[in-house]
Amino acid sequence: MPWSSGDSLSPSNLNRKSGVVFNVKEYGADTLGVSDSASAISQAINALNGPRASAHSEGGIVYLPPGQFRVDSPIVINRAGVILAGASPQATTIKPSATFAGEAVIIAGPSTSPSFIRGLGIRDLGFDMSLASTTTTIVLESVRDTTSIDRVEIYNQLGCFVNIRRKAGKLMSQGISLYDCYFTTPSSLTKTGHGILCQEANEISIYNTKVLSEFSDTAGYSGIVLRDDSQGARIVGSSVVNYENGILLDSSGTYQPGRKAYIAGNTLENNTTGIYLCGASTTSTVMDCFLVGNRFQNSSSSTAICLVNASGNAIYSMQEPSVAPAYVFSTGAQNNFMIKRWGQTDKTDVSGEVTNGNVVVGPILGTWHVAGGTSHHVATATVGDATPNISTGRLWRVANTSNTTITNFDNAVDGQLVTLHFTNSNTTLQSNASVALSTGANFSATTDDTITLQFSSNKWVELSRSVNA
């Protein structure tokens, strides 16, 4: 029927006319934050259409108008299609009291049946956790598909902001998105939980969301965690500040680690490690992740990306390192591929990458090199170094400016091949217990001579040489 001149699209009128929007004030909620509003909010949720034969017939909007809503117990959502919406994060605030009792302010998930619920929304709300700072704010368990947390701000939180997980005996969570959110901890207290924790949760999308710890001592906690077989996540255009790990993919030990994630265009600032891919073992690896265009603003003691028990991941980075190594390929890192671009200084910015099939491509001092693979580009050995570091290249230009005797090479790995091209006659390669030359005598290079060595059984063995002077 047509709207009359006195009609408006207010939540109250929509409630009367359509039966799909319920204002919590009509159920006794206190917008001044003096009395407990948890029961009133729960009544509004329960007033929505109950379960029907078709899942499409349940759900609706529970509207919280501008004001502050005190809650002493969790707000429970156990049916599909419920949208909990405020006016804006600044106008509508939920504040758990000092006597709050429960794991989280909002707990959403199926009760006895079915095995999951879908189509939930938490939107345009603010949460002031100052009186219950160690309590988790939002728990989604066995929630799937077309579910989102939009324009939500959480303040004064020491515990976990959002925990997405599987409920015991139910299906994994899946297809949940976080958009345009801002989560922050107080500046004077130590964090007691991860920021966003995903456990047994697939296809989680996090866009334009900031996870900020105002307090820098966050040992043991990460801003965003993909754990326990969480696959197919997308973390894009977001920011994590002041955590031990900005973004962590790992396992609690029982499950495969998080994997197959797309991590792009994020800012990782002042975290001990920006992005940490940490599998449980060489048979339980973080795999098939794509990391591209992430920005690291770390302190001088920070690592940009660390790989442990990680395989088949692709990394493209434009990061200018502030410390060497900025990237660490550690135990169990294998068959990973990385393209990197550095600035004007020659830094040992990647550690250990030539082992186990890892390939790293990038420029050093204006020339390109490939470590762990075959290359037609040349890196330059440090001038005057008797044991030059050859971990970041396959082909090396040796251009010492004064007489130098090379006695060994640093950071060698078993099976590694290097070819040295001498640009002048200032270098002698010594034959010794660490460098086995074919003649048994020292090699006094002349201009454009070359020699190829392989590292095997803890020593370098000559494979070939050319004398071109």
C-alpha positions in Angstrom: 0.0 0.0 0.0 1.3 3.6 -0.6 3.0 5.5 2.2 0.9 8.4 3.7 2.4 11.9 4.1 3.2 11.2 7.7 5.1 8.1 7.1 8.9 8.0 7.4 11.5 5.3 6.9 12.4 5.3 10.6 13.2 1.9 12.3 10.0 2.3 14.3 7.8 2.7 11.3 9.6 0.0 9.4 9.0 -2.3 12.4 5.2 -1.6 12.3 4.8 -1.9 8.6 7.2 -4.6 7.6 7.9 -6.6 10.7 11.6 -6.9 9.9 13.2 -4.1 11.9 13.0 -4.0 15.7 14.2 -1.1 17.8 15.7 -2.2 21.1 14.1 0.8 22.9 10.7 -0.7 22.3 11.9 -3.6 24.5 13.2 -1.5 27.3 16.8 -0.8 26.4 18.4 2.1 28.2 20.2 4.5 25.8 21.8 6.3 28.8 23.8 3.3 29.9 22.5 3.3 33.4 20.7 0.0 33.5 21.5 -3.4 31.9 20.2 -3.5 28.3 21.3 -7.1 27.5 17.9 -8.6 28.1 16.1 -5.9 26.0 18.5 -6.5 23.0 18.0 -10.3 23.3 14.2 -9.8 23.4 14.4 -7.8 20.2 16.5 -10.6 18.6 14.1 -13.2 19.7 11.1 -11.2 18.4 12.4 -11.6 14.8 10.7 -14.3 12.8 11.7 -17.7 14.2 13.0 -20.7 12.2 10.8 -21.8 9.3 10.9 -24.5 6.8 13.0 -22.2 4.5 16.1 -20.5 5.9 15.1 -17.4 3.8 12.1 -16.7 6.0 14.0 -15.9 9.2 16.0 -12.9 10.4 15.7 -9.2 10.3 17.3 -6.0 11.7 17.7 -5.3 15.4 18.4 -1.5 15.6 20.2 0.2 18.4 19.6 4.0 18.2 22.1 6.6 19.2 23.2 6.2 22.8 25.3 4.0 25.2 24.0 0.6 26.0 25.3 -1.1 29.2 25.4 -4.9 29.1 26.1 -7.3 32.0 25.9 -10.5 30.0 26.5 -11.7 26.4 24.2 -10.8 23.5 23.5 -14.2 21.9 22.5 -14.7 18.3 21.6 -18.3 17.4 19.5 -17.8 14.3 20.2 -16.9 10.7 19.8 -13.6 9.1 20.1 -11.4 12.2 21.5 -7.9 11.5 22.6 -6.0 14.7 22.9 -2.4 13.6 23.6 1.0 15.2 23.4 4.5 13.9 27.2 4.8 13.6 30.2 3.6 15.6 30.5 7.0 17.3 26.7 7.4 18.0 25.8 3.9 19.2 28.1 2.3 21.8 27.8 -1.0 23.6 29.6 -1.0 26.9 30.0 -4.2 29.0 29.9 -3.3 32.7 32.5 -4.1 35.4 30.3 -7.0 36.5 30.0 -8.4 33.0 30.0 -12.2 33.1 30.6 -14.2 29.9 33.2 -15.1 27.3 32.3 -12.3 24.8 30.0 -9.3 24.4 28.4 -10.9 21.3 28.3 -14.6 20.8 26.9 -15.8 17.5 26.4 -19.4 16.4 24.0 -22.3 16.1 22.5 -23.8 19.3 21.5 -27.4 19.1 20.7 -27.4 15.4 21.4 -26.8 12.6 25.2 -27.3 12.1 25.8 -23.6 11.1 23.9 -20.3 10.7 24.5 -17.7 7.9 23.6 -14.2 6.9 24.5 -12.3 10.1 25.6 -8.7 10.3 27.2 -6.5 12.9 27.2 -2.9 11.6 27.7 0.7 12.6 28.4 -0.1 16.3 31.1 1.0 18.7 32.3 -1.0 21.7 33.8 0.5 24.8 35.6 -2.3 26.6 37.2 -0.2 29.3 35.4 -1.9 32.2 35.8 -5.5 30.8 39.0 -5.1 28.8 40.1 -8.8 28.9 36.8 -10.0 27.6 36.6 -10.9 23.9 34.3 -8.5 22.0 32.8 -10.7 19.2 32.8 -14.5 18.8 31.5 -16.0 15.6 31.4 -19.9 15.8 30.2 -22.1 12.9 28.9 -19.0 11.2 29.0 -19.1 7.3 28.4 -17.1 4.2 27.0 -13.6 3.6 28.1 -12.7 7.2 29.9 -9.4 7.8 31.2 -7.0 10.4 31.0 -3.5 8.9 32.1 -0.1 10.3 32.7 -1.4 13.8 35.0 0.3 16.2 36.3 -1.4 19.4 38.2 0.6 22.0 40.1 -0.1 25.3 40.3 -3.8 24.5 43.1 -6.0 25.9 41.7 -9.4 25.0 40.7 -10.6 21.5 38.6 -8.2 19.3 37.1 -10.9 17.1 37.4 -14.7 17.3 36.1 -16.6 14.3 36.1 -20.4 15.0 34.2 -23.7 14.7 31.8 -24.7 17.4 32.3 -28.2 18.8 30.3 -30.7 16.8 29.4 -28.1 14.1 30.8 -27.1 10.7 33.8 -24.8 10.2 33.1 -21.0 10.0 33.3 -19.8 6.4 32.7 -16.8 4.1 32.9 -14.0 6.8 34.0 -10.4 5.9 35.3 -7.5 8.0 35.1 -4.1 6.3 36.2 -0.6 7.5 36.8 -1.5 11.1 39.0 0.1 13.7 40.2 -1.9 16.8 42.5 -0.5 19.4 44.0 -1.2 22.9 44.6 1.3 25.7 48.1 2.8 25.8 49.0 2.0 29.3 48.1 -1.7 29.7 49.7 -4.9 28.3 47.8 -6.8 25.7 46.3 -10.2 26.8 45.1 -11.6 23.5 45.4 -11.7 19.7 43.7 -9.0 17.7 41.6 -11.0 15.1 41.9 -14.8 15.7 40.6 -17.2 13.0 40.6 -20.9 13.9 39.1 -23.5 11.6 37.7 -20.7 9.5 37.8 -20.6 5.7 37.4 -17.8 3.3 37.8 -14.9 5.8 38.1 -11.5 4.2 39.6 -8.5 6.0 39.5 -5.2 4.2 40.5 -1.7 5.2 40.7 -2.7 8.9 43.1 -1.3 11.4 44.3 -3.4 14.4 46.3 -1.2 16.7 48.0 -1.9 20.0 48.7 1.5 21.6 51.0 -0.3 24.0 54.2 -1.7 22.4 54.8 -4.7 24.7 52.7 -7.3 23.0 55.0 -10.4 23.3 53.3 -13.6 22.3 50.3 -11.9 20.5 49.6 -11.2 16.8 47.4 -8.7 15.1 45.7 -11.1 12.7 46.0 -14.9 13.1 45.0 -17.6 10.6 45.3 -20.8 12.5 44.3 -24.5 12.4 43.4 -25.2 8.7 42.0 -21.8 8.0 42.3 -21.5 4.2 41.5 -19.0 1.5 41.7 -15.8 3.5 42.0 -12.4 1.9 43.7 -9.6 4.0 43.8 -6.5 1.9 44.5 -2.8 2.5 44.6 -3.2 6.3 47.0 -2.1 9.0 48.5 -3.8 12.0 50.6 -1.9 14.5 52.7 -2.9 17.6 52.3 -6.6 17.8 54.9 -9.4 18.0 53.6 -10.6 14.6 51.5 -8.4 12.4 50.0 -11.3 10.4 50.6 -14.9 11.6 49.7 -18.1 9.8 50.3 -21.1 12.1 48.9 -24.2 13.8 48.0 -25.0 17.4 49.6 -28.4 16.8 46.6 -30.6 16.2 45.7 -29.2 12.7 47.4 -28.1 9.5 48.4 -24.5 9.7 46.6 -21.6 8.0 47.4 -21.5 4.2 46.3 -20.4 0.8 46.0 -16.8 1.9 46.1 -13.6 -0.3 47.8 -10.8 1.6 48.1 -7.6 -0.3 48.6 -3.9 0.1 48.7 -3.9 3.9 50.8 -1.7 6.3 52.7 -3.6 9.0 54.2 -1.1 11.4 56.5 -1.7 14.4 55.8 -5.4 14.7 58.6 -7.6 15.7 57.8 -9.6 12.5 55.6 -8.1 9.9 54.3 -11.4 8.3 55.1 -14.7 9.8 54.4 -18.0 8.0 55.0 -20.6 10.6 54.1 -24.3 9.9 54.3 -27.0 12.5 56.8 -29.2 10.6 58.1 -30.0 7.2 55.0 -32.1 6.6 52.6 -29.5 8.1 53.6 -26.4 6.2 52.1 -23.0 5.4 51.6 -23.2 1.7 50.3 -21.5 -1.5 50.1 -18.0 0.0 50.5 -14.9 -2.2 52.1 -11.8 -0.6 52.2 -8.7 -2.7 52.8 -5.0 -2.2 52.8 -5.0 1.6 54.4 -2.0 3.3 56.7 -2.6 6.3 57.5 0.3 8.6 59.5 -1.6 11.2 62.1 -0.6 13.8 65.7 -1.5 13.2 65.3 -4.8 15.1 62.3 -6.0 13.1 62.0 -8.6 10.4 59.6 -7.9 7.4 58.7 -11.5 6.5 59.8 -14.8 8.2 59.2 -18.3 6.7 59.4 -21.4 8.9 58.1 -24.7 7.6 56.6 -22.9 4.7 56.5 -24.1 1.1 55.2 -23.0 -2.3 54.6 -19.4 -1.4 55.0 -16.4 -3.7 56.2 -13.1 -2.4 56.5 -9.8 -4.3 57.9 -6.9 -2.3 58.8 -3.3 -2.9 60.2 -2.9 0.6 63.2 -0.8 1.4 64.8 -2.6 4.3 65.9 -0.8 7.4 67.9 -3.8 8.7 69.6 -6.9 7.4 68.1 -9.5 7.0 64.7 -8.0 6.3 63.5 -11.4 5.1 64.3 -14.7 6.8 63.9 -18.1 5.1 64.4 -20.4 8.1 64.0 -24.1 9.0 61.7 -26.0 6.7 61.3 -23.1 4.2 61.3 -24.8 0.8 60.2 -24.1 -2.8 59.2 -20.5 -2.2 59.6 -17.8 -4.8 60.3 -14.2 -4.1 60.8 -11.1 -6.2 62.2 -8.1 -4.4 63.3 -4.6 -5.1 65.9 -2.7 -3.0 67.4 0.7 -3.0 70.9 2.0 -3.4 72.6 0.1 -0.6 74.0 -3.4 -0.8 72.5 -5.2 2.2 72.3 -8.9 3.0 68.6 -8.4 3.2 67.6 -12.1 2.7 68.8 -14.9 5.0 69.1 -18.5 4.0 67.2 -18.4 0.8 69.4 -20.6 -1.4 68.4 -23.8 0.4 65.6 -26.3 -0.4 64.6 -24.9 -3.8 63.8 -21.4 -2.7 64.4 -18.8 -5.4 64.8 -15.1 -4.7 65.1 -12.5 -7.5 66.1 -8.9 -7.0 68.5 -6.1 -7.7 71.6 -5.3 -5.6 73.6 -2.2 -6.4 71.7 -1.8 -9.7 72.3 -5.4 -11.0 69.9 -8.2 -10.8 70.6 -11.6 -9.2 68.8 -14.8 -8.6 69.6 -16.9 -5.5 68.7 -20.5 -5.5 68.3 -20.7 -9.2 70.0 -20.0 -12.5 70.7 -16.4 -13.5 72.4 -14.5 -16.3 72.7 -11.4 -14.1 75.7 -10.6 -11.9 76.1 -9.6 -8.2 79.3 -7.9 -7.0 81.4 -9.3 -4.2 82.4 -7.0 -1.3 85.6 -5.2 -2.2 88.6 -6.3 -0.1 86.7 -9.1 1.7 88.8 -12.3 2.3 85.7 -14.3 2.9 82.9 -12.7 0.9 79.3 -13.5 1.5 77.9 -15.3 -1.5 74.5 -16.3 -0.1 72.5 -13.9 -2.4 73.8 -14.8 -5.8 74.9 -17.4 -8.3 77.2 -15.3 -10.6 79.7 -12.9 -8.9 81.8 -10.1 -10.2 85.1 -9.8 -8.2 86.6 -6.4 -8.6 89.0 -5.8 -5.7 90.8 -2.5 -5.9 94.0 -3.7 -4.1 95.7 -7.1 -3.6 93.3 -9.4 -1.9 93.5 -13.1 -1.1 90.2 -15.0 -0.8 90.4 -17.9 1.6 86.8 -19.0 1.9 83.2 -17.8 1.3 80.6 -17.0 4.0 77.1 -18.4 4.3 77.6 -21.4 1.9 75.0 -24.2 1.7 75.5 -27.8 0.6 75.2 -28.2 -3.2 75.6 -24.4 -3.9 77.2 -23.4 -7.2 79.0 -20.1 -7.7 80.9 -18.7 -10.7 83.4 -15.9 -10.1 84.3 -13.4 -12.8 87.5 -11.5 -12.0 87.6 -8.0 -13.5 91.3 -7.4 -12.8 94.5 -9.1 -11.5 94.1 -7.9 -7.8 92.6 -11.2 -6.5 94.2 -14.5 -5.5 92.0 -17.5 -4.6 93.8 -19.6 -2.1 93.8 -23.5 -2.3 93.3 -24.8 1.3 91.2 -27.2 3.4 88.1 -25.0 2.7 88.7 -24.4 -1.0 89.9 -27.5 -3.1 91.3 -26.2 -6.4 92.0 -28.7 -9.1 95.8 -28.0 -9.3 96.3 -27.9 -5.6 97.9 -24.4 -6.0 96.5 -20.9 -5.5 94.7 -19.3 -8.4 96.1 -15.9 -9.2 93.4 -14.3 -11.4 94.0 -12.0 -14.3 91.5 -9.8 -16.1 88.3 -11.7 -17.3 89.4 -15.1 -15.8 86.5 -17.2 -14.4 86.3 -20.1 -12.0 83.2 -22.2 -11.0 83.0 -23.9 -7.5 80.5 -26.1 -5.8 80.1 -26.4 -2.0 80.1 -30.1 -0.9 81.0 -31.8 2.3 81.9 -28.6 4.0 84.3 -27.4 1.4 84.4 -25.7 -2.0 85.4 -27.9 -4.9 86.6 -26.5 -8.3 84.5 -27.6 -11.2 86.0 -25.6 -14.0 88.1 -22.5 -14.8 88.9 -20.3 -17.8 92.0 -18.2 -18.2 91.2 -15.4 -20.7 93.9 -12.8 -20.3 
